[in-house]
Amino acid sequence: LFAQPGTYPATVRFANASGRVRSDAIRDVRALSFAVEVPPGLVGPRTTRLDFSANSARIFPINDAHAFATLMRVLSAGGAWAGLRTLASLPLRDLLELGRIGVLGALQTQRPVRAYQGLRYWSTVPFRHGGDEAVKYSVIPSPDNPVQPLVPGPDCLRDELARHLRSDGRMSTWDFGLQLLDADAMTR
């Protein structure tokens, strides 16, 4: 796909990070997921679709599998008291890591609410690219994407996206940028 320029059909979906239905006016990390349809044989013998997902946050606040497992252990403990008991049983190192995750997560949700088509999105973790490379990507909005000021309300993002699809003569576009990772320069 990246070696053969072309136009490929895609299905795009926007979302809020919260797993609950709630007002668009609440600050949150936003997501852009898209599936690109590719001709058979372009990527692999049976691959006809490539899926991508990106967030409006530059990084994923959880650094490793242990931190993720610790967070899931606390969150799935079965209620507030069980969660507190689980927290109390954790070593100090794990508590500090959960605190770091909480601070980074909170900072990521403090950006002003902006229309989906005006946001930049990042893959928050690296992906395999070929046999021996890793890549991160970013989806960068065109500076002239048609965006109107959000109308206050619980569905402000959905309403602006619907307005854009119904009314604007030109659809929004994004550049898809790849960043090959230099393993020698990476740090935790």
Secondary structure, 3 states (H helix, E strand, C coil): CCCCCCCCCEEEEEEECCCCCCCCCCCCCEEEEEEEECCCCCCCCCCCEEEEEEECCCCCCCCCHHHHHHHHHHHCCCCHHHHHHHHHCCCHHHHHHHHHHHHHHHHHCCCCCCCHHHCCEECCCCEEECCCEEEEEEEEECCCCCCCCCCCCCCHHHHHHHHHHHHCCCCCCEEEEEEECCCCCCCC
